[in-house]
Amino acid sequence: MVYSCIVSFRKSRRKQHSGLMVKRSAPGRGLGLYTEVPIKRGAFVIEYTGHLISTSVADTLKTKYLFEIDEKVTVSGSHRGNIARYINHSCEPNCEAEIDGTRIMIYAKKNIRAGEELFCDYGDEYFNEFIKPHGCKCPKCIEVFGRRGGKPARSRGSLLVNKKKR
């Protein structure tokens, strides 16, 4: 199947975890997605939603809200209804994404306390293009490198996506 233009817009059919809110994150990170209630490890948190576009088209866009499913298909999550787009990067994330067909489901990687910000590891390509030039601002790197953040070596593979079905 060839995806040469916008194919569809999908709203999540799975109920997102209640008690999520977007608010100002730490300096250098803009807005973030926070939980107002505890979330247990392994629990479904939210679906990353948007238009399905071809990856070749996605490569020409200026937006940062792109989630590549595979070499052919990418989800453009730029619309404001996709609050999952506010999940910031961390080198030690508390959430992870799982791809199920063309759906991107975010799950808690560990127990998350009420009031905590939600984080995913964005993967090497995004990290090297958008984060590394300015220094990583995740809590781990701030702790290790100080307020300006760091530029840690990224020799390991991406922790962001598990392509398996639950």
N, C-alpha and C positions, 0 to 999 in steps of 0.2 A: 504494500500500500504506500502510495506517495503522498506526503503531506506538503503541499506547496503553498498553502494559505491557512488561515484559521479554520480549524476543523470543527471544534465544538467548544462550548463553555459548560463546565460541569459544576454544579453545586454539590457539596458533600451530601451523600445519602446516609452517612453515618453521623450520629450526633456527636458534636465536639464535646470535650470535657467542659462542664460548667465551671464558671468562676475564672475565666480568662479575661485579662484586660491589657490594653495597650497603654503604656505610659513612658515617660522620659526615662532613659537608661543612664548609665554612667557616662561621663564626658568622653566624647570621641565615638560613641556608639549610636547616637540618635535615639530613636524610639525602640522599645523592646516589648516583648510579650511576657506577661507575668501571670502567675496563678494566684488566686485568692484563697484557694483550698489545697490541702495536701493531695498529691497524686502518687499512687503506688507504682512501683517498678513494674514495667510491662503493660501498664494501662494505656489505652488509646487516648491521645490528647487532642489532636486536631488533624484535619486533612488540608494539605496544601492544594488549593484549587486555582483554576484559571483556564485560559484558552490553550488548546493544543496547537502548536505550530511546528513547522519543520525546524530541525536543529540548524540547518543552513540559513534559514531566515533569522533564527534567534541569534546567530553569530554576528548579524549586521545591526542588531538593536543596541541602543545605548542603556537600556534599563538594567538594573542589577537583580531584578526579581524574576529570574529565570531558573528553572529547575530541569536539568537535562535528564530525561528518562533513558534514552539510549542514543546511538549515533544518528537516528532519524527523527526522533520526537522529543520536544521540549515543552514544558508547561510554562506559559507566561503568566506569572502571578501578580501582575501589576495592579489589578483592580483593588479598590479599597475594601471590598467585602472579604478579601482573603487575608484575615488577620494573622495567618500563619507566616506571612511574609515578614512579620516583625520579630521572628525568632532570630536572634543574633548569633554570630559565630563564637565558638569557644574551642580551644584546644583540648579542653576536658568537658565535653558536653553532658547535659543531663537528659537529653532527648536524642532519638535517632529516627531517621526516615526509612520506611520500607516501601518499595515499589511493588504494587500489585497490578499488573497490566499497565494501564496508563494512569493509575491513581497513586498518589503519594500520601502515605499515612504516617503521621508522626506519633511515636510511642515514647513513654518515659523509659529512659535507660537505667534509671535508679530512682529511689524514692525522692520526691521533690516536696519540700516544705512549702506551706502557704507563704506567699510574699516573695518567693524566689522568681528570678527571671529564667525563662526557658532558653536553652542554647542547643545548637547542633554544630557539628563539625562540617563546614561547608565543602571540604575536600580541597585537594591540592591546586587544581586549576583556578578556582575562584580565589583561594587564599593567595596564590602567587600574583594574580592579576590585580586584585582590589585591596587586599589587606596588607600583605608584606611591604609594599612601597611606603606605607604610612606607619607601620608598626602594629602588631597585634594588640588589641585593647581588651582581650578577654581577661577574666579575673586571674587565671593562672599566670599569664604573661605580665600583667600589671604587678603581681606579687613577686615574680622573678626579676623582671627588668625595670620596675618602677613605673611612675605615672605616665611616661611617654610610651610605654608598651615596648614590645620587643619584636624581633624578626627571627623567630626560631627556625632552625633547619627543619625542613619538611621532607625527610627522606622516606618516611613511612607512607603507606597507601592511605587513601581516604577512608575515614571511619563513618562517613555520612550515610551511605546507603547500603541496606541489606536487600537484595533482590530475592525475596522469598515470600511465600504466602504463610499467613498465620493460620 
